[in-house]
Amino acid sequence: MAEHDSDREDREPDEQGVPFDEAAAWEAIVAGYGEEPKDPPGAKPFKSVEDLALLEPETNSEEPKEDEKPASAKPLGSSVAFAPGVGPRDYTAPEPAEEDFDEDDEGHFVPPEPPPLPAADTTAKFAWLAVLGGPLLLLLAILLRWDMTWWLATIGIGGFLGGFATLVMRMRTDEDEDDDPGRGAVV
């Protein structure tokens, strides 16, 4: 710590022979309050929102040449304005017609209707009811601020665990097929 203090003392303005007048510095700050400082040489002047599309102005260090024409007030380039509901994002591709296809084209593919889902048995329906209904019953009891009695907790937690166990036990396994004794590829 002593080493850092000695380095800092070497950098103080009073020890370098340059006196620092704090009162004069504050008077200069107060005298310049509210005035905007001048731009440094080579800086570009501030551009308003209306002038953003105009050409870049010269820096303030260079004098404008009298033989050059001033930049026009029109923005550079062009912009395309679309009416509401009409634009590039509103484009839809036309529907293909039969004339659009060659002899090589097979036409438009329409997938067949999927087969209906198999009907669930009563045991699976009650197992799903218990898996979903147990936590919902507990959530409902919390939201409605019911007393959490032993039978309410037993029905909620036990229903979930029992329904889950029932669904897991009834899962089909691939071990049902005994045709493949070697479990290898058949040639």
Number of C-alpha atoms within 10 A of each C-alpha: 5 7 7 8 9 10 10 10 12 11 10 13 11 11 10 10 8 9 10 11 8 9 9 10 11 11 11 11 11 10 10 11 10 8 7 7 8 6 12 9 10 11 11 14 12 10 12 8 7 9 13 12 14 15 12 12 13 13 13 14 12 9 8 12 8 7 6 7 7 10 11 9 11 9 14 11 7 6 7 6 8 9 7 7 9 10 11 8 7 8 9 7 5 6 7 10 9 9 6 9 12 9 6 6 8 8 13 10 6 6 6 6 6 6 6 6 6 6 6 8 8 8 13 14 13 16 21 17 14 24 23 16 19 24 18 14 18 19 13 12 16 12 9 9 9 11 9 12 8 8 10 16 16 14 18 21 18 17 23 22 15 16 23 16 13 18 16 11 9 10 7 8 7 6 7 7 8 9 7 10 7 8 8 7 6 6 3
